[in-house]
Amino acid sequence: MSECRARPCTLQTGLAAPWMALALLLLSLLLMLLGAGIGSTGWDSVWKAHGDPLAWQIVTDIRLPRTAGAWLAGGLLGLAGAVAQGVFRNPLADPYLLGSASGASLGVALSMAAMGASPFALAGLARLGVTGAAFAGAALAVLLTLVLAQGAHNTMRLLLAGVVVGVVLGATASLVLLMNPDIMQAMQSFMLGSTSFVSWSACALMLGVLLLSCGVAWSLSRVLDGLALGEATAHSLGLPLAPLRMVLILLLALATGTAVAQTGLIAFVGLAAPHLVRSLVQALHRWLLVLSAAMGAVLLLGADLLARWLIAPQELPVGVLTAVLGGSYLLWLMHRRHGLRSGEAA
C-alpha cells in the first residue's frame, strides 16, 4: 500500500480508457446522425435534402451546425470541469466555480440593455457583440477572482473569492434586469441555455478553442496528477505549481467562456462528465481530460436531442434538461456512496 501511495502515477489504465474513447466516438457519430433528422419536419427534410433546396437548407444550415455546436460546447464544458476538479482537488468543482457564469450573465444583460434586443435574435455585428459580451464577462469575472485571491497559489482563497465574485456579479445582473424589465424574457433564453442559433462560424470557433484547450491541458496533465497527491508532494516532484496552476485556470476560463458565449448557461455537464468517466475507468489525467471532454460532448448532444424530441414540434430549454438529468444522477451517486459506506460500517 505504501508503494502505491508513493507512486500513484504508475497507475495502469490498460485498454479500458482507449476502449471508452472509441465507444464515446461511435456514440457521438450516432447522435450526430440522429441530430440531422430531429426537428419540426422530422426525417422528411433529410430524405428530400438532395432535391429540395428548402429541405437542404434546414439540414445544412440549422440542424447540422446546431448538432455540432452542442457537441463542441459539451466538450468544452466537460474539459473545463475535469480541469476545475483537478486544480481544486474537489469532485464538486464545476466550470462556473470562479464566477464565470455570473460574469457572462452580467455581460449579456448589459449588452441587451444597451441594444434592447434578444441575444438569440440579433444578426451580424450586433449578435457578435452579445456573444462577445458574454465571453468578456466570463473572462473578467475570472480575472477579478484572481485579483481578489492575490493569484492562484492559495486554492481556498481562490474558491472563496470565486463565490464572492459570483454573488456580487449575479446580484448586479439582477439589478440590471430590474431596471430594464423589457429584456427579462429575452434574458431567460440565455439563462436557460440554447443551441438553437449556433452557426457554422461559432462551431469553427469552438472547435479551435477545444483543440487548443485539449492540447494545453494534455501537456499539463502531469501537474494535475501531482496536485492529486497534495501540494507538498507536487512541490517535491519539482513542479512550479503557481505559474502552472495559473495557466490551467486561464484555460478553464477560456473553455468555459467560449461555450457560454455560444450556448448560454448550461448546468451540470461540466460537473457530471468527469464523475461519469471516473465511475467507468480509472485513469491518469492525460486520459481523464480527453474522456471528460468526450463525455461532456455526448451528454450535451444527447440532452439537446431530447430537448428537441420530447415535446416536438416545440422544444425544451436544454439547460433545464441537463440540470434535471445531471442533478438526478448526482443525487443517485451520493445515495449510492452513502449506502456503500453504511454497508461497510455495518
C-alpha atoms as one frame of an Amber mdcrd trajectory, in Angstrom:
protein
   0.000   0.000   0.000   2.803   2.415   0.862   4.374   1.825  -2.543   1.084
   2.617  -4.292   0.765   5.837  -2.325   4.297   6.813  -3.101   3.981   6.198
  -6.823   0.337   6.584  -7.880   1.410   7.947 -11.244   2.290   4.406 -12.325
  -1.412   3.555 -12.369  -2.111   1.293 -15.324  -5.246   2.051 -17.303  -4.885
  -0.954 -19.607  -7.281  -0.946 -22.528 -10.229   0.489 -20.579  -9.571   4.147
 -21.431  -8.911   3.642 -25.182 -11.980   1.437 -25.493 -14.076   4.029 -23.697
 -12.756   6.738 -26.028 -13.738   4.615 -29.028 -17.213   3.973 -27.567 -17.773
   7.693 -26.974 -16.625   8.493 -30.506 -19.040   5.975 -32.021 -21.852   7.231
 -29.807 -21.084  10.793 -30.881 -21.332   9.821 -34.558 -24.657   8.082 -33.943
 -26.073  11.083 -32.088 -24.904  13.452 -34.829 -26.702  11.311 -37.391 -29.853
  11.488 -35.294 -29.391  15.234 -34.938 -29.701  15.657 -38.687 -33.187  14.151
 -38.601 -34.737  15.544 -35.427 -36.729  18.724 -35.907 -40.169  20.094 -36.624
 -40.254  18.421 -40.059 -38.701  15.146 -38.888 -36.683  12.947 -41.242 -38.550
  14.227 -44.293 -36.036  17.041 -44.635 -33.210  14.509 -44.765 -34.862  12.323
 -47.421 -35.720  15.366 -49.555 -32.465  17.226 -48.980 -30.912  16.479 -52.386
 -33.967  17.510 -54.361 -35.481  20.262 -52.244 -33.432  23.450 -51.627 -35.501
  24.318 -48.546 -35.007  20.864 -47.023 -31.285  21.050 -47.817 -31.064  24.424
 -46.079 -32.880  23.099 -42.997 -30.426  20.218 -42.661 -27.171  22.011 -43.514
 -27.790  25.475 -42.062 -29.896  24.681 -38.979 -29.745  21.084 -37.786 -26.135
  20.168 -38.526 -24.490  23.300 -37.064 -26.762  23.057 -34.034 -25.821  19.395
 -33.559 -22.112  20.078 -33.997 -22.357  23.123 -31.731 -23.979  21.125 -28.930
 -21.224  18.502 -29.204 -18.435  21.094 -29.158 -19.919  23.142 -26.296 -20.359
  19.962 -24.264 -16.743  19.029 -24.965 -15.539  22.420 -23.735 -17.621  22.180
 -20.549 -16.540  18.582 -19.883 -12.879  19.503 -20.286 -13.299  22.602 -18.105
 -14.984  20.507 -15.412 -12.128  18.000 -15.348  -9.572  20.823 -15.128 -11.503
  22.545 -12.324 -11.819  19.355 -10.292  -8.132  18.612 -10.783  -6.895  22.103
  -9.905  -9.044  22.407  -6.781  -8.833  18.719  -5.849 -12.584  18.843  -5.307
 -15.021  16.485  -7.081 -17.790  19.105  -6.695 -15.915  21.796  -8.631 -17.529
  22.851 -11.893 -16.580  25.252 -14.718 -18.613  28.092 -13.193 -16.831  27.953
  -9.852 -14.813  31.148 -10.330 -17.761  33.400 -11.139 -17.725  32.954 -14.908
 -21.469  32.229 -15.102 -22.401  35.397 -13.214 -19.904  37.427 -15.228 -21.318
  36.143 -18.507 -24.864  36.876 -17.343 -23.897  40.415 -16.408 -22.160  40.959
 -19.743 -25.206  39.760 -21.678 -27.606  41.790 -19.518 -25.595  44.974 -20.052
 -25.306  44.436 -23.809 -29.018  43.659 -24.111 -29.920  46.707 -22.075 -27.727
  48.821 -24.333 -29.068  47.365 -27.595 -32.563  46.420 -26.467 -32.730  43.076
 -28.282 -32.684  39.338 -27.638 -29.230  37.703 -27.645 -30.537  34.975 -29.951
 -32.431  37.259 -32.328 -29.637  39.642 -33.237 -27.868  39.442 -36.549 -24.438
  40.286 -37.816 -22.324  42.636 -35.764 -24.968  43.201 -33.086 -25.233  39.481
 -32.287 -21.456  39.192 -32.288 -21.483  41.955 -29.699 -23.703  39.945 -27.346
 -21.674  36.745 -27.608 -18.530  38.813 -27.178 -20.047  40.450 -24.094 -20.796
  37.017 -22.621 -17.219  35.862 -23.197 -15.752  39.112 -21.897 -17.967  38.982
 -18.800 -16.897  35.419 -18.027 -13.206  36.197 -18.563 -13.299  39.394 -16.499
 -15.070  37.594 -13.659 -12.275  35.009 -13.505  -9.611  37.730 -13.651 -11.375
  39.623 -10.842 -11.410  36.415  -8.814  -7.676  36.014  -9.359  -7.040  39.619
  -8.291  -9.087  39.214  -5.100  -7.365  35.927  -4.331  -3.959  37.537  -4.980
  -3.072  34.916  -7.548  -3.622  31.198  -7.863  -1.252  29.910  -5.205  -3.932
  29.515  -2.494  -6.829  27.357  -3.696  -9.017  28.002  -0.645  -8.731  31.770
  -1.056  -9.412  31.347  -4.767 -12.600  29.386  -4.061 -13.846  31.974  -1.578
 -13.057  34.804  -3.985 -14.958  32.965  -6.725 -18.023  32.657  -4.500 -17.901
  36.354  -3.612 -17.434  37.452  -7.230 -20.257  35.170  -8.356 -22.682  36.543
  -5.788 -21.810  40.191  -6.440 -21.911  39.942 -10.229 -25.101  37.867 -10.096
 -26.772  40.499  -7.941 -25.582  43.211 -10.323 -27.066  41.322 -13.282 -30.379
  41.041 -11.405 -30.296  44.776 -10.747 -29.786  45.448 -14.458 -32.801  43.258
 -15.247 -34.954  45.028 -12.684 -34.057  48.375 -14.221 -34.791  47.027 -17.732
 -37.830  44.721 -17.392 -38.318  44.618 -21.186 -35.241  42.383 -21.574 -36.211
  39.813 -18.933 -37.899  37.424 -21.357 -35.013  37.656 -23.790 -32.507  37.154
 -20.985 -34.282  33.962 -19.998 -33.096  32.332 -23.220 -29.505  32.863 -22.185
 -30.041  31.789 -18.584 -31.743  28.515 -19.579 -29.268  27.678 -22.332 -29.953
  27.163 -26.022 -28.186  25.657 -29.019 -30.852  26.810 -31.475 -28.834  29.598
 -33.058 -25.339  28.123 -33.220 -23.843  28.807 -36.657 -21.016  27.172 -38.565
 -18.748  30.108 -37.683 -19.492  29.541 -33.982 -18.711  25.837 -34.454 -15.378
  26.713 -36.058 -14.532  28.987 -33.118 -15.463  26.356 -30.533 -13.537  23.664
 -32.429 -10.392  25.796 -32.449 -10.674  26.565 -28.736 -11.419  22.903 -27.920
  -8.358  21.656 -29.808  -6.146  24.316 -28.216  -7.529  23.635 -24.741  -7.137
  19.866 -25.074  -3.572  20.271 -26.267  -2.578  22.570 -23.410  -4.423  20.507
 -20.810  -2.814  17.311 -22.117   0.649  18.867 -21.847  -0.076  19.892 -18.229
  -1.732  16.630 -17.186   1.325  15.740 -15.083   0.645  18.857 -12.986  -2.885
  17.656 -12.224  -1.536  14.201 -11.378   0.878  15.856  -8.968  -1.828  18.010
  -7.385  -3.903  14.886  -6.784  -1.161  13.760  -4.379  -1.224  17.024  -2.447
   0.665  20.275  -2.875   3.612  19.185  -0.736   4.156  16.082  -2.844   3.709
  18.069  -6.050   6.400  20.526  -4.886   8.699  17.629  -4.086   8.323  16.452
  -7.687   9.800  19.765  -8.831   6.583  21.182 -10.316   6.289  25.008 -10.390
   2.719  24.948  -9.108   1.890  28.671  -9.012   2.504  29.523 -12.706   1.176
  26.198 -13.985  -1.972  26.493 -11.869  -2.464  29.966 -13.291  -2.221  28.587
 -16.838  -4.797  25.903 -16.009  -7.189  28.469 -14.519  -6.875  30.694 -17.595
  -7.502  27.612 -19.732 -10.591  26.892 -17.632 -11.818  30.452 -18.192 -11.192
  30.246 -21.960 -13.062  26.953 -22.428 -15.973  27.976 -20.199 -16.304  31.463
 -21.633 -16.302  30.195 -25.217 -19.038  27.632 -24.532 -21.187  30.042 -22.516
 -20.898  32.782 -25.137 -22.371  30.492 -27.811 -24.965  28.432 -25.912 -25.784
  30.315 -22.711 -25.651  28.812 -19.225 -25.907  25.020 -19.310 -25.743  23.371
 -15.914 -24.225  20.104 -14.661 -22.486  18.987 -17.867 -19.063  20.106 -16.653
 -19.737  18.677 -13.193 -21.217  15.329 -14.219 -18.916  14.409 -17.140 -15.728
  13.804 -15.072 -17.783  11.894 -12.469 -19.149   9.574 -15.135 -15.679   8.966
 -16.545 -14.185   8.194 -13.128 -17.052   5.821 -12.347 -16.277   3.825 -15.507
 -12.477   3.856 -15.772  -9.527   4.542 -13.514  -7.091   6.685 -15.433  -4.460
   9.370 -15.129  -5.329  12.919 -16.133  -3.928  12.576 -19.634  -6.830  10.211
 -20.310  -9.296  11.717 -17.841  -9.192  15.123 -19.556  -9.846  13.762 -23.038
 -12.523  11.333 -21.874 -14.261  14.050 -19.848 -14.380  16.275 -22.928 -15.833
  13.428 -24.993 -18.319  12.535 -22.249 -19.412  16.165 -21.907 -19.919  16.339
 -25.677 -22.085  13.213 -25.651 -24.092  14.402 -22.638 -24.932  17.818 -24.063
 -25.661  16.486 -27.542 -27.906  13.773 -26.108 -29.713  16.319 -23.936 -30.151
  18.638 -26.920 -31.709  15.845 -28.985 -34.093  15.028 -26.126 -34.975  18.705
 -25.777 -35.891  18.788 -29.475 -37.800  15.486 -29.469 -39.742  15.206 -26.198
 -42.450  17.784 -26.944 -41.860  18.230 -30.696 -42.536  20.434 -32.618 -41.885
  22.617 -29.554 -38.605  22.450 -27.633 -37.491  22.302 -24.033 -34.619  24.553
 -22.867 -31.593  22.289 -22.974 -30.164  23.858 -19.811 -33.258  22.821 -17.839
 -32.976  19.257 -19.130 -29.279  18.966 -18.262 -29.978  20.348 -14.775 -32.737
  17.798 -14.148 -30.801  14.832 -15.530 -27.442  15.855 -14.072 -28.898  16.684
 -10.670 -30.740  13.362 -10.568 -27.548  11.490 -11.431 -25.522  13.225  -8.733
 -28.238  12.613  -6.127 -28.259   8.933  -7.068 -24.469   8.826  -6.884 -24.472
  10.406  -3.405 -27.178   7.977  -2.232 -25.221   5.034  -3.651 -21.986   6.044
  -1.941 -23.811   6.644   1.340 -25.319   3.176   1.066 -21.916   1.613   0.388
 -20.345   3.372   3.375 -23.216   2.336   5.625 -22.769  -1.266   4.484 -19.026
  -1.143   5.173 -19.629   0.336   8.627 -22.121  -2.394   9.438
